Amino acid sequence: MSTKNTKPIATDPADDKQFAFDRENYKWVLIGLALIVVGFLLMAGGGSSNPDVFSKGIFSFQRWTLAPLLVLAGYIVEIYAIMKKPKN
């Protein structure tokens, strides 16, 4: 049975303060989240106040085309924000 003299590995204190993302990455994350929220808000509504009356407003361009494209763009921006390398 051998005993090794193990010392803890010294780490540089500057390395402990490094973040995974840069300020620009967080900016892109917030832009992506804003696009997603706006897309879901545009999808909301379109119903009728009277349940016996059909509202054609649910089939508008805003709800069927624009809102899903904004949500998709938001997810693409989020992927870009995560994959983008910091400038350090």
C-alpha positions as a Markdown table, in Angstrom:
| # | Residue | x | y | z |
|---|---|---|---|---|
| 1 | Met | 0.0 | 0.0 | 0.0 |
| 2 | Ser | 1.6 | 3.2 | -1.1 |
| 3 | Thr | 0.6 | 6.7 | 0.0 |
| 4 | Lys | 1.1 | 9.5 | -2.4 |
| 5 | Asn | 1.7 | 13.0 | -1.3 |
| 6 | Thr | -1.2 | 14.7 | -3.0 |
| 7 | Lys | -1.5 | 18.5 | -2.9 |
| 8 | Pro | -4.6 | 20.3 | -4.1 |
| 9 | Ile | -4.2 | 21.8 | -7.5 |
| 10 | Ala | -3.8 | 25.6 | -7.3 |
| 11 | Thr | -6.2 | 27.4 | -9.5 |
| 12 | Asp | -5.9 | 30.9 | -10.8 |
| 13 | Pro | -8.4 | 33.2 | -9.0 |
| 14 | Ala | -9.0 | 35.0 | -12.3 |
| 15 | Asp | -10.3 | 31.7 | -13.8 |
| 16 | Asp | -13.0 | 31.4 | -11.1 |
| 17 | Lys | -14.5 | 34.7 | -12.2 |
| 18 | Gln | -15.0 | 33.7 | -15.9 |
| 19 | Phe | -18.5 | 33.3 | -17.1 |
| 20 | Ala | -19.7 | 30.9 | -19.8 |
| 21 | Phe | -21.2 | 33.8 | -21.8 |
| 22 | Asp | -20.1 | 37.3 | -22.7 |
| 23 | Arg | -22.2 | 40.4 | -22.3 |
| 24 | Glu | -23.1 | 40.1 | -26.0 |
| 25 | Asn | -24.4 | 36.6 | -25.6 |
| 26 | Tyr | -26.8 | 37.8 | -22.9 |
| 27 | Lys | -27.9 | 40.6 | -25.2 |
| 28 | Trp | -28.8 | 38.0 | -27.9 |
| 29 | Val | -30.6 | 35.8 | -25.3 |
| 30 | Leu | -32.8 | 38.8 | -24.3 |
| 31 | Ile | -33.5 | 39.6 | -27.9 |
| 32 | Gly | -34.5 | 36.0 | -28.5 |
| 33 | Leu | -36.7 | 35.9 | -25.5 |
| 34 | Ala | -38.4 | 39.2 | -26.5 |
| 35 | Leu | -39.2 | 37.7 | -30.0 |
| 36 | Ile | -40.7 | 34.6 | -28.4 |
| 37 | Val | -42.8 | 36.6 | -26.0 |
| 38 | Val | -44.1 | 38.9 | -28.7 |
| 39 | Gly | -44.9 | 35.9 | -31.0 |
| 40 | Phe | -46.9 | 34.2 | -28.3 |
| 41 | Leu | -48.7 | 37.5 | -27.5 |
| 42 | Leu | -49.6 | 37.9 | -31.1 |
| 43 | Met | -51.1 | 34.4 | -31.1 |
| 44 | Ala | -53.3 | 35.1 | -28.2 |
| 45 | Gly | -56.9 | 36.1 | -28.6 |
| 46 | Gly | -59.1 | 35.8 | -31.6 |
| 47 | Gly | -62.0 | 34.2 | -29.8 |
| 48 | Ser | -65.5 | 35.4 | -29.6 |
| 49 | Ser | -67.3 | 36.8 | -26.6 |
| 50 | Asn | -70.3 | 34.8 | -27.5 |
| 51 | Pro | -69.6 | 31.0 | -27.7 |
| 52 | Asp | -72.5 | 30.5 | -30.2 |
| 53 | Val | -70.9 | 32.9 | -32.7 |
| 54 | Phe | -67.9 | 31.8 | -34.8 |
| 55 | Ser | -65.2 | 34.5 | -35.2 |
| 56 | Lys | -63.1 | 34.4 | -38.3 |
| 57 | Gly | -60.5 | 36.6 | -36.5 |
| 58 | Ile | -58.8 | 33.4 | -35.4 |
| 59 | Phe | -57.6 | 32.8 | -39.0 |
| 60 | Ser | -55.9 | 36.1 | -39.4 |
| 61 | Phe | -52.4 | 36.6 | -40.9 |
| 62 | Gln | -51.1 | 37.8 | -37.6 |
| 63 | Arg | -52.1 | 34.5 | -35.8 |
| 64 | Trp | -51.3 | 32.0 | -38.5 |
| 65 | Thr | -48.2 | 33.4 | -40.1 |
| 66 | Leu | -46.5 | 36.3 | -38.3 |
| 67 | Ala | -46.7 | 35.0 | -34.8 |
| 68 | Pro | -45.2 | 31.5 | -35.5 |
| 69 | Leu | -42.5 | 33.1 | -37.6 |
| 70 | Leu | -41.6 | 35.4 | -34.7 |
| 71 | Val | -41.5 | 32.5 | -32.3 |
| 72 | Leu | -39.3 | 30.5 | -34.7 |
| 73 | Ala | -37.0 | 33.4 | -35.2 |
| 74 | Gly | -36.7 | 33.8 | -31.4 |
| 75 | Tyr | -35.7 | 30.2 | -31.0 |
| 76 | Ile | -33.1 | 30.6 | -33.8 |
| 77 | Val | -31.7 | 33.7 | -32.0 |
| 78 | Glu | -31.5 | 31.7 | -28.8 |
| 79 | Ile | -29.5 | 29.0 | -30.5 |
| 80 | Tyr | -27.2 | 31.6 | -31.9 |
| 81 | Ala | -26.8 | 33.2 | -28.5 |
| 82 | Ile | -25.8 | 29.9 | -26.9 |
| 83 | Met | -23.5 | 28.8 | -29.7 |
| 84 | Lys | -21.7 | 32.2 | -30.1 |
| 85 | Lys | -18.2 | 32.1 | -28.7 |
| 86 | Pro | -17.2 | 34.9 | -26.3 |
| 87 | Lys | -14.6 | 37.3 | -27.6 |
| 88 | Asn | -12.1 | 36.6 | -24.7 |
